[in-house]
Amino acid sequence: RLGVGLSVFLVTIGLWDQIPLNARRDTAKLAAEYDSDRAFVRDIEARLPEGAPLLQLPYTPFPEAAPRFKETPYSHLRGYLHGKKLRWSYGGMKGRKADMWHQAVNQYPLAEQVRIARISGFRGIWIDRRALSDGGKVLEAGLHSLGIVGAHESADKTLVFFLLSPTGDSPPDLLPPML
């Protein structure tokens, strides 16, 4: 009998010891972030038609990009995980067509990025403020200076959405010629 009790005790202590410390995070905070993200995405979905594409900024490669500033790993997937109707610019595999397009757009000044997004049919810009050193202030001011107003924030103020009107023009070919 003593051997069984001791074995259970040792297994319990061993399992507890193997749980990474970051797995013991504040679950209430995680739940609040989750709820904020879910409500934010649902609100965006209510404003846009099904299948509407969103340009996610700042550009983040996928997969395995190091988080920046206060961003969490794979933070741009939050919209995709909560949404059912929208298309997201993040998630194109490195080296593939979608990622190369997004990388090419990222090389332009903001005004040109917005112009390309509009003529490419994007219906909005999603900004993750956690991924920007200034919390998105410069990027958002740049969008305002281009006449893009009416930003919508998530409840926890980490995400912001700007509505775009597509132009219907033909999108530019930004990809290098295939060999």
Rosetta constraint file for C-alpha pairs under 8 A:
AtomPair CA 1 CA 5 HARMONIC 6.51 0.50
AtomPair CA 2 CA 6 HARMONIC 6.06 0.50
AtomPair CA 3 CA 7 HARMONIC 6.00 0.50
AtomPair CA 4 CA 8 HARMONIC 6.21 0.50
AtomPair CA 5 CA 9 HARMONIC 6.18 0.50
AtomPair CA 6 CA 10 HARMONIC 6.10 0.50
AtomPair CA 7 CA 11 HARMONIC 6.09 0.50
AtomPair CA 8 CA 12 HARMONIC 6.09 0.50
AtomPair CA 9 CA 13 HARMONIC 6.23 0.50
AtomPair CA 10 CA 14 HARMONIC 5.95 0.50
AtomPair CA 11 CA 15 HARMONIC 6.07 0.50
AtomPair CA 12 CA 16 HARMONIC 6.17 0.50
AtomPair CA 13 CA 17 HARMONIC 6.05 0.50
AtomPair CA 14 CA 18 HARMONIC 6.37 0.50
AtomPair CA 15 CA 19 HARMONIC 6.68 0.50
AtomPair CA 19 CA 23 HARMONIC 6.73 0.50
AtomPair CA 19 CA 24 HARMONIC 7.92 0.50
AtomPair CA 20 CA 24 HARMONIC 7.26 0.50
AtomPair CA 21 CA 25 HARMONIC 7.49 0.50
AtomPair CA 26 CA 30 HARMONIC 6.55 0.50
AtomPair CA 27 CA 31 HARMONIC 6.02 0.50
AtomPair CA 28 CA 32 HARMONIC 6.23 0.50
AtomPair CA 29 CA 33 HARMONIC 6.30 0.50
AtomPair CA 30 CA 34 HARMONIC 6.13 0.50
AtomPair CA 31 CA 35 HARMONIC 6.11 0.50
AtomPair CA 32 CA 36 HARMONIC 6.08 0.50
AtomPair CA 33 CA 37 HARMONIC 6.12 0.50
AtomPair CA 33 CA 156 HARMONIC 7.02 0.50
AtomPair CA 34 CA 38 HARMONIC 6.10 0.50
AtomPair CA 35 CA 39 HARMONIC 6.14 0.50
AtomPair CA 36 CA 40 HARMONIC 6.08 0.50
AtomPair CA 36 CA 154 HARMONIC 6.08 0.50
AtomPair CA 36 CA 155 HARMONIC 5.33 0.50
AtomPair CA 36 CA 156 HARMONIC 6.13 0.50
AtomPair CA 37 CA 41 HARMONIC 6.19 0.50
AtomPair CA 37 CA 78 HARMONIC 6.87 0.50
AtomPair CA 37 CA 79 HARMONIC 7.33 0.50
AtomPair CA 37 CA 82 HARMONIC 7.35 0.50
AtomPair CA 37 CA 154 HARMONIC 6.69 0.50
AtomPair CA 37 CA 155 HARMONIC 7.95 0.50
AtomPair CA 38 CA 42 HARMONIC 6.17 0.50
AtomPair CA 38 CA 79 HARMONIC 7.88 0.50
AtomPair CA 38 CA 82 HARMONIC 5.41 0.50
AtomPair CA 38 CA 83 HARMONIC 7.80 0.50
AtomPair CA 39 CA 43 HARMONIC 6.12 0.50
AtomPair CA 39 CA 154 HARMONIC 7.64 0.50
AtomPair CA 40 CA 44 HARMONIC 6.37 0.50
AtomPair CA 40 CA 153 HARMONIC 7.51 0.50
AtomPair CA 40 CA 154 HARMONIC 5.18 0.50
AtomPair CA 40 CA 155 HARMONIC 7.33 0.50
AtomPair CA 41 CA 45 HARMONIC 6.12 0.50
AtomPair CA 41 CA 79 HARMONIC 5.98 0.50
AtomPair CA 41 CA 82 HARMONIC 6.34 0.50
AtomPair CA 41 CA 83 HARMONIC 5.98 0.50
AtomPair CA 42 CA 46 HARMONIC 6.22 0.50
AtomPair CA 42 CA 82 HARMONIC 7.63 0.50
AtomPair CA 42 CA 83 HARMONIC 6.75 0.50
AtomPair CA 43 CA 47 HARMONIC 6.59 0.50
AtomPair CA 44 CA 48 HARMONIC 6.46 0.50
AtomPair CA 44 CA 161 HARMONIC 7.82 0.50
AtomPair CA 45 CA 49 HARMONIC 7.31 0.50
AtomPair CA 45 CA 50 HARMONIC 7.58 0.50
AtomPair CA 45 CA 83 HARMONIC 7.34 0.50
AtomPair CA 45 CA 85 HARMONIC 6.62 0.50
AtomPair CA 45 CA 86 HARMONIC 6.84 0.50
AtomPair CA 48 CA 52 HARMONIC 6.40 0.50
AtomPair CA 48 CA 123 HARMONIC 7.54 0.50
AtomPair CA 49 CA 85 HARMONIC 7.88 0.50
AtomPair CA 50 CA 85 HARMONIC 4.89 0.50
AtomPair CA 50 CA 86 HARMONIC 6.03 0.50
AtomPair CA 51 CA 85 HARMONIC 5.49 0.50
AtomPair CA 51 CA 86 HARMONIC 4.72 0.50
AtomPair CA 51 CA 87 HARMONIC 5.73 0.50
AtomPair CA 52 CA 85 HARMONIC 7.51 0.50
AtomPair CA 52 CA 86 HARMONIC 5.14 0.50
AtomPair CA 52 CA 87 HARMONIC 5.86 0.50
AtomPair CA 52 CA 122 HARMONIC 6.92 0.50
AtomPair CA 52 CA 123 HARMONIC 6.00 0.50
AtomPair CA 53 CA 86 HARMONIC 5.98 0.50
AtomPair CA 53 CA 87 HARMONIC 4.39 0.50
AtomPair CA 53 CA 88 HARMONIC 5.74 0.50
AtomPair CA 53 CA 89 HARMONIC 7.17 0.50
AtomPair CA 53 CA 121 HARMONIC 7.11 0.50
AtomPair CA 53 CA 122 HARMONIC 4.95 0.50
AtomPair CA 53 CA 123 HARMONIC 5.84 0.50
AtomPair CA 53 CA 124 HARMONIC 7.22 0.50
AtomPair CA 54 CA 86 HARMONIC 7.40 0.50
AtomPair CA 54 CA 87 HARMONIC 6.18 0.50
AtomPair CA 54 CA 88 HARMONIC 5.20 0.50
AtomPair CA 54 CA 89 HARMONIC 6.13 0.50
AtomPair CA 54 CA 122 HARMONIC 5.45 0.50
AtomPair CA 54 CA 123 HARMONIC 5.84 0.50
AtomPair CA 54 CA 124 HARMONIC 4.94 0.50
AtomPair CA 54 CA 125 HARMONIC 5.59 0.50
AtomPair CA 54 CA 126 HARMONIC 6.57 0.50
AtomPair CA 55 CA 88 HARMONIC 6.59 0.50
AtomPair CA 55 CA 89 HARMONIC 5.21 0.50
AtomPair CA 55 CA 90 HARMONIC 7.81 0.50
AtomPair CA 55 CA 117 HARMONIC 7.09 0.50
AtomPair CA 55 CA 122 HARMONIC 6.44 0.50
AtomPair CA 55 CA 124 HARMONIC 6.29 0.50
AtomPair CA 55 CA 125 HARMONIC 4.79 0.50
AtomPair CA 55 CA 126 HARMONIC 6.09 0.50
AtomPair CA 56 CA 76 HARMONIC 7.34 0.50
AtomPair CA 56 CA 88 HARMONIC 7.00 0.50
AtomPair CA 56 CA 89 HARMONIC 5.78 0.50
AtomPair CA 56 CA 90 HARMONIC 6.30 0.50
AtomPair CA 56 CA 125 HARMONIC 5.83 0.50
AtomPair CA 56 CA 126 HARMONIC 4.69 0.50
AtomPair CA 56 CA 127 HARMONIC 5.96 0.50
AtomPair CA 56 CA 128 HARMONIC 7.83 0.50
AtomPair CA 57 CA 125 HARMONIC 7.10 0.50
AtomPair CA 57 CA 126 HARMONIC 6.08 0.50
AtomPair CA 57 CA 127 HARMONIC 4.89 0.50
AtomPair CA 57 CA 128 HARMONIC 6.60 0.50
AtomPair CA 58 CA 127 HARMONIC 6.64 0.50
AtomPair CA 58 CA 128 HARMONIC 7.11 0.50
AtomPair CA 58 CA 131 HARMONIC 6.99 0.50
AtomPair CA 58 CA 132 HARMONIC 7.48 0.50
AtomPair CA 59 CA 90 HARMONIC 7.70 0.50
AtomPair CA 59 CA 102 HARMONIC 7.17 0.50
AtomPair CA 59 CA 103 HARMONIC 7.17 0.50
AtomPair CA 59 CA 106 HARMONIC 6.50 0.50
AtomPair CA 60 CA 65 HARMONIC 6.82 0.50
AtomPair CA 60 CA 76 HARMONIC 7.95 0.50
AtomPair CA 60 CA 90 HARMONIC 7.17 0.50
AtomPair CA 61 CA 65 HARMONIC 5.72 0.50
AtomPair CA 61 CA 90 HARMONIC 7.73 0.50
AtomPair CA 61 CA 91 HARMONIC 7.59 0.50
AtomPair CA 61 CA 92 HARMONIC 7.84 0.50
AtomPair CA 61 CA 93 HARMONIC 7.70 0.50
AtomPair CA 61 CA 94 HARMONIC 6.44 0.50
AtomPair CA 61 CA 99 HARMONIC 7.28 0.50
AtomPair CA 62 CA 90 HARMONIC 7.35 0.50
AtomPair CA 62 CA 91 HARMONIC 5.48 0.50
AtomPair CA 62 CA 92 HARMONIC 6.30 0.50
AtomPair CA 62 CA 93 HARMONIC 5.45 0.50
AtomPair CA 62 CA 94 HARMONIC 5.83 0.50
AtomPair CA 62 CA 99 HARMONIC 7.92 0.50
AtomPair CA 63 CA 74 HARMONIC 8.00 0.50
AtomPair CA 63 CA 91 HARMONIC 7.39 0.50
AtomPair CA 63 CA 93 HARMONIC 6.49 0.50
AtomPair CA 63 CA 94 HARMONIC 6.96 0.50
AtomPair CA 65 CA 73 HARMONIC 7.54 0.50
AtomPair CA 65 CA 74 HARMONIC 7.88 0.50
AtomPair CA 66 CA 73 HARMONIC 7.00 0.50
AtomPair CA 67 CA 71 HARMONIC 5.41 0.50
AtomPair CA 67 CA 72 HARMONIC 5.74 0.50
AtomPair CA 67 CA 73 HARMONIC 5.37 0.50
AtomPair CA 67 CA 74 HARMONIC 7.82 0.50
AtomPair CA 67 CA 131 HARMONIC 7.29 0.50
AtomPair CA 68 CA 72 HARMONIC 7.79 0.50
AtomPair CA 68 CA 130 HARMONIC 7.62 0.50
AtomPair CA 68 CA 131 HARMONIC 5.10 0.50
AtomPair CA 68 CA 132 HARMONIC 7.16 0.50
AtomPair CA 69 CA 130 HARMONIC 6.38 0.50
AtomPair CA 69 CA 131 HARMONIC 5.56 0.50
AtomPair CA 69 CA 132 HARMONIC 6.47 0.50
AtomPair CA 69 CA 133 HARMONIC 6.05 0.50
AtomPair CA 70 CA 130 HARMONIC 4.68 0.50
AtomPair CA 70 CA 131 HARMONIC 6.06 0.50
AtomPair CA 70 CA 132 HARMONIC 7.96 0.50
AtomPair CA 71 CA 75 HARMONIC 6.45 0.50
AtomPair CA 71 CA 128 HARMONIC 7.79 0.50
AtomPair CA 71 CA 129 HARMONIC 7.99 0.50
AtomPair CA 71 CA 130 HARMONIC 4.57 0.50
AtomPair CA 71 CA 131 HARMONIC 4.76 0.50
AtomPair CA 72 CA 130 HARMONIC 7.99 0.50
AtomPair CA 74 CA 78 HARMONIC 7.80 0.50
AtomPair CA 75 CA 128 HARMONIC 7.92 0.50
AtomPair CA 76 CA 80 HARMONIC 7.89 0.50
AtomPair CA 76 CA 90 HARMONIC 6.41 0.50
AtomPair CA 76 CA 128 HARMONIC 7.39 0.50
AtomPair CA 77 CA 81 HARMONIC 6.12 0.50
AtomPair CA 77 CA 90 HARMONIC 7.28 0.50
AtomPair CA 77 CA 91 HARMONIC 7.54 0.50
AtomPair CA 78 CA 82 HARMONIC 6.31 0.50
AtomPair CA 79 CA 83 HARMONIC 5.73 0.50
AtomPair CA 79 CA 88 HARMONIC 7.69 0.50
AtomPair CA 80 CA 84 HARMONIC 7.45 0.50
AtomPair CA 80 CA 86 HARMONIC 7.80 0.50
AtomPair CA 80 CA 87 HARMONIC 7.79 0.50
AtomPair CA 80 CA 88 HARMONIC 6.84 0.50
AtomPair CA 89 CA 98 HARMONIC 7.86 0.50
AtomPair CA 89 CA 102 HARMONIC 7.33 0.50
AtomPair CA 90 CA 99 HARMONIC 7.95 0.50
AtomPair CA 91 CA 99 HARMONIC 7.59 0.50
AtomPair CA 92 CA 96 HARMONIC 6.73 0.50
AtomPair CA 92 CA 97 HARMONIC 7.59 0.50
AtomPair CA 92 CA 98 HARMONIC 5.07 0.50
AtomPair CA 92 CA 99 HARMONIC 4.64 0.50
AtomPair CA 93 CA 98 HARMONIC 7.41 0.50
AtomPair CA 93 CA 99 HARMONIC 5.98 0.50
AtomPair CA 94 CA 99 HARMONIC 5.72 0.50
AtomPair CA 94 CA 100 HARMONIC 7.42 0.50
AtomPair CA 95 CA 99 HARMONIC 6.38 0.50
AtomPair CA 95 CA 100 HARMONIC 6.19 0.50
AtomPair CA 96 CA 100 HARMONIC 6.08 0.50
AtomPair CA 97 CA 101 HARMONIC 6.14 0.50
AtomPair CA 97 CA 175 HARMONIC 7.53 0.50
AtomPair CA 98 CA 102 HARMONIC 6.34 0.50
AtomPair CA 99 CA 103 HARMONIC 6.02 0.50
AtomPair CA 100 CA 104 HARMONIC 6.08 0.50
AtomPair CA 100 CA 175 HARMONIC 6.69 0.50
AtomPair CA 101 CA 105 HARMONIC 6.29 0.50
AtomPair CA 101 CA 174 HARMONIC 6.11 0.50
AtomPair CA 101 CA 175 HARMONIC 6.02 0.50
AtomPair CA 102 CA 106 HARMONIC 6.18 0.50
AtomPair CA 103 CA 107 HARMONIC 6.71 0.50
AtomPair CA 104 CA 108 HARMONIC 7.50 0.50
AtomPair CA 104 CA 174 HARMONIC 6.29 0.50
AtomPair CA 104 CA 175 HARMONIC 7.34 0.50
AtomPair CA 105 CA 113 HARMONIC 5.76 0.50
AtomPair CA 105 CA 116 HARMONIC 7.40 0.50
AtomPair CA 105 CA 174 HARMONIC 7.57 0.50
AtomPair CA 106 CA 113 HARMONIC 6.89 0.50
AtomPair CA 108 CA 112 HARMONIC 5.90 0.50
AtomPair CA 108 CA 113 HARMONIC 5.92 0.50
AtomPair CA 109 CA 113 HARMONIC 6.28 0.50
AtomPair CA 110 CA 114 HARMONIC 6.19 0.50
AtomPair CA 110 CA 142 HARMONIC 7.18 0.50
AtomPair CA 110 CA 143 HARMONIC 7.78 0.50
AtomPair CA 111 CA 115 HARMONIC 6.27 0.50
AtomPair CA 111 CA 143 HARMONIC 7.97 0.50
AtomPair CA 111 CA 146 HARMONIC 6.94 0.50
AtomPair CA 112 CA 116 HARMONIC 6.05 0.50
AtomPair CA 113 CA 117 HARMONIC 6.03 0.50
AtomPair CA 114 CA 118 HARMONIC 6.12 0.50
AtomPair CA 115 CA 119 HARMONIC 6.29 0.50
AtomPair CA 116 CA 120 HARMONIC 5.91 0.50
AtomPair CA 116 CA 171 HARMONIC 6.91 0.50
AtomPair CA 116 CA 172 HARMONIC 7.31 0.50
AtomPair CA 117 CA 121 HARMONIC 6.38 0.50
AtomPair CA 117 CA 122 HARMONIC 5.24 0.50
AtomPair CA 117 CA 166 HARMONIC 7.66 0.50
AtomPair CA 118 CA 122 HARMONIC 5.45 0.50
AtomPair CA 118 CA 123 HARMONIC 7.29 0.50
AtomPair CA 118 CA 164 HARMONIC 6.75 0.50
AtomPair CA 118 CA 165 HARMONIC 6.33 0.50
AtomPair CA 118 CA 166 HARMONIC 4.28 0.50
AtomPair CA 118 CA 167 HARMONIC 5.64 0.50
AtomPair CA 118 CA 168 HARMONIC 7.86 0.50
AtomPair CA 119 CA 166 HARMONIC 5.76 0.50
AtomPair CA 119 CA 167 HARMONIC 5.11 0.50
AtomPair CA 119 CA 168 HARMONIC 5.83 0.50
AtomPair CA 119 CA 169 HARMONIC 5.11 0.50
AtomPair CA 119 CA 170 HARMONIC 6.25 0.50
AtomPair CA 119 CA 171 HARMONIC 5.28 0.50
AtomPair CA 120 CA 166 HARMONIC 7.21 0.50
AtomPair CA 120 CA 168 HARMONIC 7.70 0.50
AtomPair CA 120 CA 169 HARMONIC 7.57 0.50
AtomPair CA 120 CA 170 HARMONIC 7.05 0.50
AtomPair CA 120 CA 171 HARMONIC 4.74 0.50
AtomPair CA 120 CA 172 HARMONIC 7.75 0.50
AtomPair CA 121 CA 166 HARMONIC 4.87 0.50
AtomPair CA 121 CA 167 HARMONIC 7.13 0.50
AtomPair CA 121 CA 168 HARMONIC 6.80 0.50
AtomPair CA 122 CA 164 HARMONIC 6.82 0.50
AtomPair CA 122 CA 165 HARMONIC 7.61 0.50
AtomPair CA 122 CA 166 HARMONIC 6.09 0.50
AtomPair CA 123 CA 163 HARMONIC 6.10 0.50
AtomPair CA 123 CA 164 HARMONIC 4.71 0.50
AtomPair CA 123 CA 165 HARMONIC 5.86 0.50
AtomPair CA 123 CA 166 HARMONIC 6.21 0.50
AtomPair CA 124 CA 161 HARMONIC 6.76 0.50
AtomPair CA 124 CA 162 HARMONIC 5.41 0.50
AtomPair CA 124 CA 163 HARMONIC 4.32 0.50
AtomPair CA 124 CA 164 HARMONIC 4.59 0.50
AtomPair CA 124 CA 165 HARMONIC 7.73 0.50
AtomPair CA 125 CA 161 HARMONIC 5.61 0.50
AtomPair CA 125 CA 162 HARMONIC 5.08 0.50
AtomPair CA 125 CA 163 HARMONIC 6.55 0.50
AtomPair CA 125 CA 164 HARMONIC 7.13 0.50
AtomPair CA 126 CA 159 HARMONIC 7.13 0.50
AtomPair CA 126 CA 160 HARMONIC 5.90 0.50
AtomPair CA 126 CA 161 HARMONIC 4.64 0.50
AtomPair CA 126 CA 162 HARMONIC 6.64 0.50
AtomPair CA 127 CA 136 HARMONIC 7.51 0.50
AtomPair CA 127 CA 159 HARMONIC 5.68 0.50
AtomPair CA 127 CA 160 HARMONIC 5.24 0.50
AtomPair CA 127 CA 161 HARMONIC 6.33 0.50
AtomPair CA 128 CA 132 HARMONIC 7.52 0.50
AtomPair CA 128 CA 136 HARMONIC 7.67 0.50
AtomPair CA 128 CA 158 HARMONIC 6.15 0.50
AtomPair CA 128 CA 159 HARMONIC 4.80 0.50
AtomPair CA 128 CA 160 HARMONIC 6.78 0.50
AtomPair CA 129 CA 134 HARMONIC 7.93 0.50
AtomPair CA 129 CA 135 HARMONIC 4.59 0.50
AtomPair CA 129 CA 136 HARMONIC 4.89 0.50
AtomPair CA 129 CA 158 HARMONIC 5.28 0.50
AtomPair CA 129 CA 159 HARMONIC 5.84 0.50
AtomPair CA 129 CA 160 HARMONIC 7.48 0.50
AtomPair CA 130 CA 135 HARMONIC 5.97 0.50
AtomPair CA 130 CA 136 HARMONIC 7.89 0.50
AtomPair CA 130 CA 158 HARMONIC 6.15 0.50
AtomPair CA 130 CA 159 HARMONIC 7.96 0.50
AtomPair CA 131 CA 135 HARMONIC 7.37 0.50
AtomPair CA 132 CA 136 HARMONIC 5.57 0.50
AtomPair CA 134 CA 138 HARMONIC 7.20 0.50
AtomPair CA 136 CA 140 HARMONIC 5.91 0.50
AtomPair CA 137 CA 141 HARMONIC 6.01 0.50
AtomPair CA 138 CA 142 HARMONIC 6.07 0.50
AtomPair CA 139 CA 143 HARMONIC 6.36 0.50
AtomPair CA 140 CA 144 HARMONIC 6.23 0.50
AtomPair CA 141 CA 145 HARMONIC 6.13 0.50
AtomPair CA 142 CA 146 HARMONIC 6.45 0.50
AtomPair CA 143 CA 147 HARMONIC 6.66 0.50
AtomPair CA 143 CA 148 HARMONIC 5.34 0.50
AtomPair CA 143 CA 149 HARMONIC 7.45 0.50
AtomPair CA 144 CA 148 HARMONIC 4.95 0.50
AtomPair CA 144 CA 149 HARMONIC 5.60 0.50
AtomPair CA 148 CA 162 HARMONIC 6.99 0.50
AtomPair CA 148 CA 163 HARMONIC 7.53 0.50
AtomPair CA 148 CA 164 HARMONIC 7.50 0.50
AtomPair CA 149 CA 162 HARMONIC 6.95 0.50
AtomPair CA 149 CA 163 HARMONIC 7.91 0.50
AtomPair CA 150 CA 162 HARMONIC 6.58 0.50
AtomPair CA 150 CA 163 HARMONIC 7.41 0.50
AtomPair CA 151 CA 160 HARMONIC 6.43 0.50
AtomPair CA 151 CA 161 HARMONIC 5.56 0.50
AtomPair CA 151 CA 162 HARMONIC 4.86 0.50
AtomPair CA 151 CA 163 HARMONIC 7.40 0.50
AtomPair CA 152 CA 160 HARMONIC 5.52 0.50
AtomPair CA 152 CA 161 HARMONIC 5.12 0.50
AtomPair CA 152 CA 162 HARMONIC 6.60 0.50
AtomPair CA 153 CA 157 HARMONIC 5.55 0.50
AtomPair CA 153 CA 158 HARMONIC 7.50 0.50
AtomPair CA 153 CA 159 HARMONIC 5.82 0.50
AtomPair CA 153 CA 160 HARMONIC 4.37 0.50
AtomPair CA 153 CA 161 HARMONIC 6.44 0.50
AtomPair CA 154 CA 158 HARMONIC 6.37 0.50
AtomPair CA 154 CA 159 HARMONIC 5.30 0.50
AtomPair CA 154 CA 160 HARMONIC 6.22 0.50
